[in-house]
Amino acid sequence: MIKKFLLLSLLSLAISCKVQKDKPISEAIVTDYGETITASELKDHLYTFASDEFQGRDTGEPGQKKAANYLKEEYQKMNISSPLGENDYFQEIPSSFFDNQYNASENVVAYIEGSEFPNEIIVISAHYDHVGVDEQGNIYNGADDDGSGTVAILEIAEAFKKAEKDGFQPRRSILFLHVTGEEKGLLGSDYYTKNPIFPLENTVTNLNTDMIGRIDPQHENDPNYIYLIGSDKLSTELHELSENVNDKYTQFNLDYTYNDENDPNRFYYRSDHYNFAKHNIPVIFYFNGTHADYHKPTDTPDKIEYDLMARRAKLIFYTAWEVANRDDRLIVDKAN
């Protein structure tokens, strides 16, 4: 009788798992996971990550090392593994790569493997370094730049992990990439693309998040916006997918001002996505624009618009979800 009961239980579990696996992924299901990205959790992360304790996260300095360990510990808490091996979340960058101008540093990496196309990689990136402490002892906390992008990735990763636990593993693999040395000249992403963990030819897209927590002066009267840069530079499909995802889930006013080839700010060339774009990997750079606290000690977590930031992080999650789960890999139709 016990054996029969055990057999029936195992059969029931197998059927349940198959139903879960074959269940269509509806818009409502995707929204449920997007809604796990919350303003309160982003705030909790950022008040720690952009605190004085991290000393402005200057590349190669103790505060940056502390920040790297914080990220590693958060991924371990979420039971999200590293592609480098058990407990090895750091892609080490020797000082020689920086021409010995800075101490050795590390990119932080975590990974969820795809169920059907595991060799096709979506890279979600943000830089976690900032500019440190000035000669007067002022700490540059870098809450928006780029604490906001960094902690958004943690929340996005958590949403994907919850979906995976429920049987909705992404069809393509996702690499969560926190790069160092951005403020020194995009050095961490440069190192990654010269020493990729996964072949660049297998990288489907890079969704890069650099400053998504504030409202710039141009949008003070209409804060329902996000700047998108680069979405149409290499893949028409990526641009159209991005627009459709926004229409379906978040309804932002997508501002392409800085996507203009003649943009005098040249933001397309000034964040980590560009090192991927140089290799004909389609990119989107998510950005809230600059503000009075940009690269000043006053870029602190109390000035972040957390509800708005959560919605922006959801847009990135939904876009990554669509790219990861579509039938076909994005087509690059505008190669350099």
N, C-alpha and C positions, 0 to 999 in steps of 0.2 A: 504493500500500500504506500509506504514511504517512497519507494523507488518510482512508483507510478505518479505520485504527486510531484516528485522532483522533475520527472520527464515532462509532465504537462507544464510545469512552471518554466522550464527551459524553452519549450516550444512556444509558449506565450510570449516570453521575452524576445525570442528570435523574430516572431511575427511583428511584435511591437516595434522592434528596431528597424525592420524592413519598411513598415508603414511610415515611420519617421523619415527614413532615408528617401523614400519615393514621394513623400508629401510635396506638392508644389509649393514653391516659395512665393507666397503672395506678398503684395505690397504691405498688407497689415503686419505680416510677420517681420518683414524688413524694418518697418517703422518701430515695432516693439524693441528691436535691438538698438536702433538709433536712439530711442528714448532713454536707454541706459546711460547715455552721455549727459551728465547733469551739471548745472552751474555750481551746485554745492560741492561736488567732488573735484571739479576743476579748481575751485577756490581753495579747497583744502590742500591740494597738491601745490598750487602756485604760491600760497603763503609760506610754504616750507621752501620750495625750490628757489624762490626769488627773495629769500630772507638774507639778512646780513651774515648769517652762519656760513653761507656759500661764497662769500667774499667776491662777488661779481663774476665767478666762474671763468677766470682768465685762463686761456689755453696753457696747459702744462703746470698750472699752479695748484696748491692744495684745495682751493675751493672748487675748481673744475673736477678734481679727483673725487671730492665728496659728492658732487653732482652726479658723476658717473656711477658711483656706488648706489646712490639713491635710485637711479633708474634701474640698475641691475636688481636691486632688492624688490622694487615694485613688480618687475616682470616675474620674479620668482614667486612672489605672493599670488600672482594671477596664474601661476603654473604655465606660463608661456616660455617655451624653450628658446635656446640659442642655436643658430646654424653652425656655430663653431665648436659645439660639444657641451657636455654637461657642466654647468656653472661657469662657462667661459663666454661672457657676454661682451668682451672687449676686443675690438680689432685694434691691436697695438700699432701706434705710429711712432717710429723712432725719431729722436731729435734731429738726426741727419737729414730726414725728409724736409725738415724746416730750416735747412742750412744752419743748424745749431743756433738759430736765433731764439728758439723756445724749447722748453723742456719736452721730453717725450709725452705723448698724449694718447688718447684712444677714442675711437668711435664706439658707440654702444649699439648692439644689434640684438633683435629678438625676431622670432619667426613662427608663423603658422603655415604648415604644409598644405598644399592644395590636394584635393581628392582625385581630380581627373587629369589635371595638367600641372603636376607638381614642379615641372622644370620651367614653367613660365612664371615669372616673378613680377609682382607689383611692389614697388618700393615707395613707402610712405616715409618722408624725411622731415627733419627739422634740426636746426643747430641748437645745441644746448650750452655752448660757450657764450660768454659776454666779454666785457672789456676790463673787468677787475676793479682795482682800487687806484685812485689817483695819488699824486704826491702829497696832497693835503689830507689823505686818509678817507676821502669820500668813497663810499661803496656804490658801484654802479650795479644795481640789482637786476636790471634787464628783465623786468616782469613781462613786458610786451615783447621785447626783442631779446631772446626769443623764448622766454619762459612760457609764453602763451602757446606757441606751436609745440613745444616739447611736451607739456602736460596734456595738450589735446591728443597727441599721439598715444599717450598712456590710456586715455579714455576710449579712443578708437580701437586700440588693441583689445581692451577689455570687452568691448561690444562684440568684436569678432570671436573672441574666446568663448563668450557666453553662447553665441550662435553655434560654435563648434560643439560645445558640450551638449547642446540640444539636438545634435544630429545634422546641423546645417554648416558643415565644413565648407570653406570656400573652394571652388573648383580649381582656382589657381593659387599659387603660394603668395604669401604676403611677408615682406621683410620690413620690419619697423627699424628705421635707421636714424639714430641720433648722432649727428656729426659734430666734431670739434673743429676749432680753428677757422670758423666762418669769418669771424671778425678780423682775422689775419690775412684774408684773401681767399676764402672758399677752400681752405687747405684740407679739411677733413673729407669733404666730398671729392676733392681732387685725388686724395689718396685712395678712397674707395674705388673710384672709376679706373684708377691705374692698377689696383690690386683687388679686383672684385671678388666677393665671396661666391657669387653666382655669375656665370658668364654674361657679359653685357648684351650679347645677342639674344639671350633668354629673358632680358628685362623688358617687360611689356610697356610700362609707364613709370614715371616718377611723379608723385603728388607731393609737392613741397610746401611746407607751412611755416611762414616766417612773418610773425606779427599779425595776430588775428583777435586781439583783445581790446582794441580801442576804436574810437571814432575820430576820423581826421577832420580838420576844419571845413573841408568841402562838403561834408555830409552831416553837419551838426543838426540840420533841420530835417534830415531824412536818413536816419541811421540804419535803415534796412538794406544794407549793401555789403558787398565784398568785392575787392579788386581781383580779377583773374588775369593772369599774365601767362602767355605762351601756349594756351590751349589749342590754338589753331595753327601754330607754327609748323608742326610736323605731321599732324594727323587730323584730317577732317572729321573722322569718326569720333575721336576723343572730344573734340569741341562740341559736336552735336550731342554726344552722350551726356556731357557735362550740362549742357543747356536743358536737356530733357529731364535729367535727374533733379535739377533745381526746380523746374516747372512742377514736377511730380511731388516733391517732398518739402522744399524749403521756401520757395518763392522769394528769394532775394532779388534785388536789383543788381544784376551782374555788371560791374563797371569795368570796361576794357580800356579806359583812358591810358593806362601805362603799358598796354599791349601794343600801342602804336610804334611802328618802326622808327618814327621820328621823336619818340619820347626823350626829352633832354635829360631826364633822370637816369635813363638806361637801366631801369630796374630789372629788365629781362636778363641782364648780364651780371646782376649783383647779388644773387642768392644761389643756394646750392643746386637747384634744379639745372642751372646752366651747364654744370659739368656732365650731366646726363644728356642734355639736349645736344651738346657737342658731338655725342656719339649716336645721334639720330634716334634717341629714345624720346618718345612723346612725353611732354611735361605739362603740369599746371602748377603755377605758383599762386598760392592764396595769401592775400596781403590786405591789411586795413589802411595802408598809407602811413605817412609820417605824421608826427604831432610835436608839440612843444617840448615833450619830455624825451624825444628820441636821442639816444646816446648821452643821456644826462643822468645824474644820480637820482633824479625825480621820477624815473621810470619804475614805479613801485606797484605792488599788487593791489593796493587800495584804490587805484585808478582804473582798474580793469572792469569792463562791462561784461560780467560773467554770463548773464542770460544770452546776450548777443554772441558771445564767444562760444557758448554751448551750441547754438544754432549753426554757427559757422563750422564747428567741428563735425556736426551731424552731416552737413553738406559734403564734407570730405569723406566721411564714412560711407554715405550712400553712393558717392561716385566710385570709391574703391570697390564697394560691393558689386556694383554693376559691371565694372571692368573685370573683376575676379570671376564673375559667374556667367558672363555672356558665352554664347556658343563658340564664337571665333575670336582669335586674338586681334587686337587693334591693328589696322593697316596703317603703315607709314607711307603717306602719299606725297609728302613734301620734304623729302630728304635733303640735307645740306649738300 
